[in-house]
Amino acid sequence: MSRIEKLKARLKLKPKDFTYGELLTLLQSFGYSEWKGGKTSGSRRAFIHSTTKHVIHLHKPHPGNELRLYQIQEIIEELTKSGYL
């Protein structure tokens, strides 16, 4: 099982310790790139797919690095609609 397959399986389990770095790795493997939105964007992030231009919005977690459950659920929903999960 590849690292990406392991991350997909882990995401589906909705763990409380899924990190922002793990999400970046997973989304980049699907063709998404992170857009920070300029100097006033703060912690808001958008992930834009390179070919379909599909956008996933979320706030970068702080002060910690773990995503919240609602963020994980939204990501699972978006990736399922897009056919990646």
ZISUL-V224998 format. One record per run of one state. SS is the DSSP state (@ for helix, = for strand, . for the rest). FROM is the first residue (numbers start at 0). TO is the last residue. Records with the same first field share a line. If there is no record, write none. Layout:
BEGIN
SS = FROM-TO / FROM-TO
END
This chain:
BEGIN
. = 0-1 / 12-17 / 29-30 / 35-42 / 49-53 / 59-64 / 66-67 / 81-84
@ = 2-11 / 19-28 / 68-80
= = 18-18 / 31-34 / 43-48 / 54-58 / 65-65
END
